[in-house]
């Protein structure tokens, strides 16, 4: 399937479901392989934990609760070194240190 045909097909599937993908983004010129769904889900769970750690006040999501979530699902291994470094900080420090890292991850999700 050509890139243009793939794009048209993707939009035809996503539009009725209520998704509004960014139509202005460039097409991928090289062949790609989608990662397994479980890997994608685990990465999203890891980013959820990271975002909760660095952006939510502890009253909203307790530290122990977030740590248990991370451990129970082995989420640290789904994070980059930069993301793991933020997760290793105390929550108040993580909120100050995360800068654009968290924002761009959320945008990409």
Secondary structure, DSSP 8 states (H G I E B T S, - for coil): --HHHHHHHHHHHHHTTT----TTS----S------HHHHHHHHHHHHHHHHHHHS-TTTS-HHHHHHHHHHTT-GGGS-HHHHHHHTS-HHHHHHH-HHHHHHHHHH-
